[in-house]
């Protein structure tokens, strides 16, 4: 007498493959990560199918242990993906919250962000340049034998040329004391600066300019990130801050 195999290995593999494919596709295309509840439901379905298979297997041709191991590995992989997505989602939320707190704590602080502006203040009692706010920065793509900063006014005329000499690669800052090339004191106000860097062989070294700005607030974004509101009304990401003064 032949005993029929109600849930044979081939049918089981087909059911499991379709279930795994459908679940994985849902996890990838979903706007949010799969919840723990869906993982538990999938595991429960797997156990039900496994019990049905074991109860209805052919005694003369039982399910191979290797097949059972493979099936369990497949369900573990799908469940693991769901759990991993849930964990990553939680970590992202924590990181966004941490970034928001850090951004808010920067309010009132001065930061270096990409830009070529430099503001000069003067001492109201003496009329001389204080140099306190005439601070700029730059980032070198490599070591330079000579670095020169050129400060210009609103018309583009050169006000001051500062030779900074040899500088190492990376971020550096400088201070302008308000003195012009002619030895006089420049008027208080906003200026622009550019950075020129060359190597020992005279080859150009890449240099990016950074200006000093004051953080006046933090603005939450729709995607969960936080932008810093600067004193000039512009907004930058927290990650754009090169240095905190």
C-alpha positions as CSV (number, residue, x, y, z in Angstrom):
1,X,0.0,0.0,0.0
2,X,1.3,3.4,-0.9
3,X,1.0,6.3,1.5
4,X,0.6,9.6,-0.3
5,X,2.8,12.6,0.6
6,X,0.4,15.4,1.3
7,X,3.1,18.1,1.8
8,X,6.1,16.8,-0.1
9,X,9.5,18.4,-0.1
10,X,9.1,19.9,-3.5
11,X,5.8,21.5,-2.6
12,X,7.2,22.7,0.7
13,X,10.2,24.3,-1.0
14,X,7.9,26.0,-3.5
15,X,5.7,27.4,-0.7
16,X,8.7,28.6,1.3
17,X,10.4,30.1,-1.7
18,X,7.3,32.1,-2.6
19,X,6.8,33.2,1.0
20,X,10.5,34.3,1.3
21,X,10.4,36.2,-2.0
22,X,7.2,38.0,-1.1
23,X,8.4,38.9,2.4
24,X,11.8,40.2,1.1
25,X,10.2,42.3,-1.6
26,X,7.8,43.8,1.0
27,X,10.8,44.6,3.3
28,X,12.7,46.4,0.5
29,X,9.9,48.4,-1.0
30,X,8.1,49.4,2.2
31,X,8.5,53.0,3.3
32,X,9.1,51.9,6.8
33,X,11.0,48.8,8.1
34,X,9.1,45.6,8.9
35,X,7.8,45.4,12.4
36,X,8.6,42.7,15.0
37,X,5.0,41.6,14.7
38,X,5.4,40.7,11.1
39,X,8.5,38.7,11.9
40,X,6.6,36.7,14.5
41,X,3.8,36.0,12.1
42,X,6.1,34.7,9.5
43,X,7.9,32.5,12.0
44,X,4.5,31.1,13.2
45,X,3.5,30.3,9.6
46,X,6.8,28.5,9.1
47,X,6.2,26.4,12.2
48,X,2.7,25.5,11.0
49,X,4.0,24.4,7.6
50,X,6.8,22.4,9.2
51,X,4.4,20.5,11.5
52,X,2.1,19.8,8.5
53,X,5.0,18.5,6.5
54,X,6.2,16.3,9.3
55,X,2.7,14.9,10.0
56,X,2.1,14.1,6.4
57,X,5.5,12.9,5.2
58,X,6.0,9.5,3.5
59,X,7.3,7.1,6.1
60,X,9.1,5.2,3.3
61,X,10.7,8.5,2.1
62,X,11.0,10.9,5.0
63,X,12.2,14.4,4.7
64,X,15.9,14.7,4.4
65,X,17.6,16.4,7.4
66,X,19.6,18.6,5.0
67,X,16.4,19.8,3.4
68,X,15.0,20.7,6.9
69,X,18.2,22.5,7.7
70,X,18.0,24.5,4.5
71,X,14.4,25.4,5.1
72,X,15.1,26.6,8.6
73,X,18.1,28.7,7.3
74,X,15.8,30.3,4.7
75,X,13.2,31.3,7.3
76,X,15.9,32.5,9.6
77,X,17.3,34.7,6.9
78,X,14.0,36.4,6.1
79,X,13.2,36.9,9.8
80,X,16.7,38.2,10.3
81,X,16.2,40.8,7.6
82,X,13.0,42.0,9.2
83,X,14.7,42.3,12.6
84,X,17.7,44.0,11.1
85,X,15.5,46.6,9.4
86,X,13.7,47.3,12.6
87,X,17.0,47.7,14.4
88,X,18.4,50.1,11.8
89,X,15.3,52.1,11.8
90,X,15.6,52.6,15.6
91,X,19.3,53.5,15.3
92,X,18.5,56.1,12.6
93,X,15.8,57.7,14.8
94,X,18.3,57.9,17.7
95,X,21.0,59.4,15.5
96,X,18.6,62.0,14.2
97,X,17.5,62.9,17.8
98,X,21.1,63.1,18.9
99,X,22.0,65.4,15.9
100,X,19.0,67.6,16.8
101,X,20.2,68.0,20.4
102,X,23.8,68.8,19.3
103,X,22.6,71.3,16.8
104,X,20.5,73.1,19.4
105,X,23.5,73.2,21.7
106,X,25.4,75.1,19.1
107,X,23.1,78.1,19.3
108,X,25.2,81.2,20.2
109,X,28.4,79.5,19.1
110,X,30.6,80.5,16.1
111,X,31.3,77.8,13.5
112,X,33.4,77.5,10.4
113,X,31.3,76.6,7.3
114,X,32.1,76.7,3.6
115,X,32.3,80.3,2.3
116,X,34.7,83.1,1.6
117,X,33.3,86.0,3.6
118,X,35.3,87.6,6.5
119,X,33.9,90.3,8.8
120,X,36.1,93.0,10.4
121,X,35.1,94.7,13.6
122,X,36.7,97.8,15.1
123,X,37.2,99.0,18.6
124,X,34.6,101.8,19.0
125,X,36.7,103.6,21.7
126,X,40.1,103.6,19.9
127,X,39.0,103.2,16.3
128,X,41.6,100.5,15.7
129,X,40.8,97.1,14.3
130,X,40.4,94.4,16.9
131,X,40.9,91.4,14.6
132,X,38.7,89.4,16.9
133,X,36.0,88.7,14.2
134,X,38.3,88.9,11.2
135,X,38.8,85.2,11.2
136,X,38.8,82.8,8.2
137,X,39.6,79.3,7.5
138,X,40.7,77.0,4.6
139,X,41.2,73.4,3.9
140,X,44.2,72.2,1.9
141,X,44.1,69.1,-0.2
142,X,47.7,68.5,0.5
143,X,50.8,70.0,2.1
144,X,51.8,73.4,0.7
145,X,55.1,75.2,0.7
146,X,53.4,78.5,0.4
147,X,49.9,79.7,1.3
148,X,48.7,83.2,0.5
149,X,45.4,84.7,1.6
150,X,44.1,87.7,-0.4
151,X,41.4,90.0,1.2
152,X,39.3,92.1,-1.1
153,X,36.6,94.7,-0.6
154,X,33.1,94.9,-2.1
155,X,34.6,96.3,-5.4
156,X,37.0,93.4,-5.7
157,X,40.1,95.6,-4.9
158,X,42.8,93.9,-2.9
159,X,42.9,95.2,0.7
160,X,45.4,92.9,2.3
161,X,47.7,90.1,1.2
162,X,48.7,87.7,4.0
163,X,51.6,85.2,3.4
164,X,51.1,82.3,5.7
165,X,54.1,80.3,4.5
166,X,54.3,76.5,4.6
167,X,51.1,74.7,5.9
168,X,50.2,71.1,6.3
169,X,47.3,69.4,4.6
170,X,43.8,69.7,6.2
171,X,41.9,72.5,7.9
172,X,43.7,75.6,9.1
173,X,42.5,79.0,10.2
174,X,43.9,82.5,10.1
175,X,43.3,85.9,11.6
176,X,43.4,89.3,9.9
177,X,44.2,92.2,12.2
178,X,42.5,94.7,9.9
179,X,45.7,96.2,8.6
180,X,45.8,97.0,4.8
181,X,48.8,96.5,2.5
182,X,49.5,100.3,2.9
183,X,49.7,100.0,6.7
184,X,46.4,101.8,7.4
185,X,43.4,100.3,9.3
186,X,40.6,99.0,7.1
187,X,37.1,100.1,7.8
188,X,34.8,97.8,9.7
189,X,32.6,95.7,7.5
190,X,32.3,92.6,5.4
191,X,35.1,91.5,3.1
192,X,35.9,88.5,0.9
193,X,39.0,86.4,0.8
194,X,40.6,83.8,-1.5
195,X,43.3,81.3,-0.7
196,X,46.2,80.3,-3.1
197,X,48.4,77.4,-2.2
198,X,51.4,75.9,-4.0
199,X,53.7,73.0,-3.4
200,X,57.5,73.0,-3.3
201,X,57.6,72.5,-7.0
202,X,55.2,75.3,-7.7
203,X,52.3,73.1,-8.4
204,X,48.9,74.3,-7.3
205,X,47.4,72.7,-4.1
206,X,43.6,72.7,-3.8
207,X,42.3,75.0,-1.2
208,X,38.7,75.5,0.0
209,X,37.7,78.7,1.9
210,X,35.6,78.6,5.1
211,X,34.1,81.6,6.9
212,X,33.2,82.2,10.5
213,X,29.4,82.3,11.2
214,X,27.3,82.5,14.3
215,X,24.6,79.9,14.9
216,X,21.3,81.5,15.9
217,X,19.1,78.5,16.0
218,X,18.3,75.0,14.8
219,X,15.5,74.2,12.3
220,X,14.0,70.6,12.2
221,X,13.4,69.3,8.6
222,X,10.7,67.1,7.3
223,X,13.0,64.1,6.8
224,X,14.0,64.2,10.5
225,X,17.3,65.9,10.0
226,X,18.2,69.3,11.5
227,X,19.6,72.4,9.8
228,X,21.6,75.2,11.6
229,X,20.3,78.7,11.2
230,X,23.2,81.1,10.7
231,X,23.4,84.8,11.5
232,X,23.2,85.8,7.8
233,X,19.8,83.9,7.5
234,X,21.2,80.9,5.6
235,X,20.9,77.3,6.7
236,X,23.5,74.5,6.7
237,X,23.5,70.9,7.8
238,X,25.2,70.0,11.1
239,X,27.6,67.9,9.1
240,X,28.7,70.9,7.1
241,X,30.4,72.5,10.2
242,X,34.1,72.2,9.9
243,X,35.1,73.7,13.2
244,X,33.4,75.0,16.3
245,X,35.0,78.1,17.8
